[in-house]
């Protein structure tokens, strides 16, 4: 029987050794101040949808962590499957994808600052995905942990004006704690079968962010060592099948549904009760987001 921190019960029809989690120990934070700047509004003020008809879709950055210099952290077998699946999926959506493997905290922040200082004027949006170990509020680089807010703070409107008013999407595959999500049985029901008069607009500096976590705060996130994590498997499947049919929040609702309901995404063993997982979506989007074909 595996240790609680590794969590290796059966992932549906897979063998118990194929599932593991992305949990681990705490960290520190840094303060950061934002200076006000004026940015060009990329979308009509009263528009229901984001302007996704710029020249380019935008940058998609994947920080993939498999091996660590920290003795308490196991290698994340299966993360390269996630990374390749995500890379291919995002390329089909016309993102310019860049993958970084096993970077240190300093190198991650160097890359993030470089991206934030780039000109995104001709881009629809920005997407960043982090695949790593984590715990509540923290995620691991190769050498140490850091707060997730230390990544997205660089893309607020004052810090990155050419992304102001544009979607900033973050997909986080990592544990947010060391608790396992249980399950509950539900019985079936009998019925189953305005004019804009202002030339200048003010928006909150944290508007237009979407952060999709693989699990809820305090809980494990499961990863199959052969097929990749439950969350990334479902995310890529929905993006491939539904990105042209649904807005991003509807699509992510279906991702949550797949992770929560699909029998392939539950841990099971003779020694432990079935464990489930549910992703957690934090949205500050102010419009609908559609991935229209370019």
N, C-alpha and C positions, 0 to 999 in steps of 0.2 A: 504493500500500500504506500502511495506517495505521501510526501510531507504536505501539510496544508498550504504552505507558501507556493508550492509548485502546482498543486491541484491537477491531477491527471486522470480523472474518470473518463468514461467512454463518451465520445462525441458522436451521438447517433449510432450509426453502424460501424464507426471507426473503433480501433482498439484503444484501450484506456491510455496507453503511453503516448498517444497522439495529441492529447490536449494538455495545455499548460496555461499559466496566467502571466500577467504583466504587472505584478505588484512590487513595492519595496520602500525602504526607509526615508525619512523627512528631510528638510532643507532650510534654505534661507531665501531672502528676497532683497530686492534693491528698489529704491525709490527713483522715480523718473518724472521730470516736469515737462509740460508741453507749452510751447510758445504759440500764440495765435498767428495764423496765416490766412490769407485769402486764397481760395481755390476755385477753379472754374466748375460750375455745375454741369455734370455730364449728361443729365437727364432732365426733361421738362419737369418743372416743380410739381405739377399735379398729375404726372404720369403714374399709372398703376403698375407699370413694369419698368425694370432697369433697362437702360439702353445697352443691348447686347449686340449692337451692329457696328462696333468699332472695327478698325482694320484687322486687329488681332484678338484672339480670345483672351490671351494673357499668359502669365507665367504660372507654372505648377511646380512646386518644389517638394520633393519627398526626402525627409530625413529618416533613413532606414538604419536601425540599430540592431545588430546581431550579437556582437561580442563586446565585452566591457572590461575595463581595467580594475573594476571594483570586485573584490573577492566574493562578496555576498550575492552578486548577481550572476545568474546562470545565462548562458548563451540562449538566444531566442530562436530556436530551431523552427523553421516555417515562415520566418519573416520575409525571406527572399521571395517566397511564393506570393505573399501579399504585395511586395514591392513591384514585382513584375506585372502582376495582375492590375494593380493600380496604374502603373506607368502606361500600359497598353490601353486601358480604359480611358485615361485622360487624353492620350494622343488621339483617340477616335473622336473626342469632343473638341479637338483642334487646339488644345493647350500646348505650349512650349514647355516640355517636361525636363526637369533636371533632377537627378538622383544624387544624394550625398550619403555615403556609407560610413557608419561608425565614427562620426566626427566628435571631437572634444567640445566642451561647452564654449571655449573661446572661439573655436572655428565656426561653430553654429552661429554665434552672435556676429562674427565677422561677415558670414554669408547673409544673415538677416539684414544687417546694416547696408550691405551692398545692394540687396534687393530693394530696400526702402528708399535708397538714394537714386534708384533707376528711374527713368522716365516712362511712366505707364499711361501717357496721354492717349495712345492709340490702342489701349487694351480695354477689354470689357470688364475684367475682374482679376483677382489674385486668388490662388489656391495653394495652401501649405498643408502637407500631411506629415505627421510625426508618428513613427512606429517604434515603440520602445517599452521599457519597464516604467512603471510610475506608481504614485500613490496620490492621495487627495491633494490637489493643487500643485503637484510637482511631477516632473518627468526627468528621465535620465539621459544624459549624454554619455559618451564613452567613459569619461573620467569622473563625473560628478553629477549632481542633480541641480535643477533650476526650476523656477516658477514659470508656468506657461504664459502668464501675463507678460513676462520679460521677452516673449516672442511677439505677441500681437500689439504690444504698446508702440512698436515702431511704425505701425501702419494706420494709426489714428490720423484724422484729417490734418492736424497741424504738423505732424511729422512726415507725412507722405502726401502732399497736396494733389499729386496726379492720380491718386486713388480715392480722393475725397468724393463721396457720393456714389462710389462703385462698390460692388460686393467684395468682401474679403472673407474667404471660406477656409476654415480650419477643420481638418479631419484627424482626430486623435485616437490612435489605437494604443491603449495602455490601461493598466489597472488604475482605479481611483481609491483603492483600499484593499483590505484583506478579508472582506466578508463575501460569502457566496449567496447568490440569489436563489431562493427556493422556488417552489411552484405551488399552484393552487388549482384545483379541479373545478371547472364550471360546467353546469348541466346545460343541455341544449334547450332553447325555447321552442314553443309549439309552432312558431312562425319561421323557424330557420329555413331554409331552402336557399367747381367754382372759379371763377376768374381770378388769375394771379395778378394783383395790382402792384406787387413789389418787384423791383429789379434786383434786389439782393436778398438772399435767404440765409438764415442761420440754421445749422444742424448740430446736434450733439456730436462731440468728437469721437464717441464710440458707436455712432450709428453705422449701419450697413455691414456689421460683422455677423457671421454665422459660425458657431463652434459646435461640431458634432463629435461627441465623445462615444467611445465604444461601449461604455457602461455608465451606470449612475454613480454619484459620489459615494465613496465608502466601500465599493464592491470590486470583485475580480472582473477581469476581462479574459475570456477564453480564446485560446489559440490552438488550432490543430497543426501538428508538426509536419503533416503531409500536404494539407489543403490550404493552410493559412488561417488567419483569425476569422471567427464567425462574422464579426462586423465588416471587415474588408471584403470578405466573400460576398456578403449581401449587398454592400454598397456598390461594388463593381457590377454585380448582376443587374441591379436596378438602374444604374447609370447607362448600361449598355442597352437595356430593354426599354427604358421609359424616359430617358433624358429629353427626347423630342416630344413626348406626349404629356408630361406633367411638369409643373413648376417644382423648384427644388424642395420646398417644404412638404408638398404632397409626396414627392419621391422619397424623402427621408422618413416619412410616416410609413411607407411600404417597407423600407429597410428595417425599421423597428418591428414591424409586423413579422417579417421573415425571421429575424433573429429570435423573437419571442415565441413564435408558433411552430416553426419548422422542426420536425422531429430529428433532423440531422444536427440541430444546434441545441442539444441538451446533454449534459454529462450524466453518466449512469454507470454504476458499478454495484456489485453485490454487497459491498461494505458501506456504501453511502447512498443517501436518497438522491433523487434526480435534482440537478442544479440547472438553472436557466440563466438567461442574461437579457437585459433590455438596454439599448443605447439611450443616450440622453442628448437632446438637441437644445442648445442655447442660441436663440436668435435675436438679433437686433436689426434684422433686415427691415427696410421701410417700404419695399415694393416686392412684387412678384419677380422671381428670377427664372428665366427660361433659357435653355441652351439651344438657341436657333442655329440652324445650319448656316454657315458662311458661304 
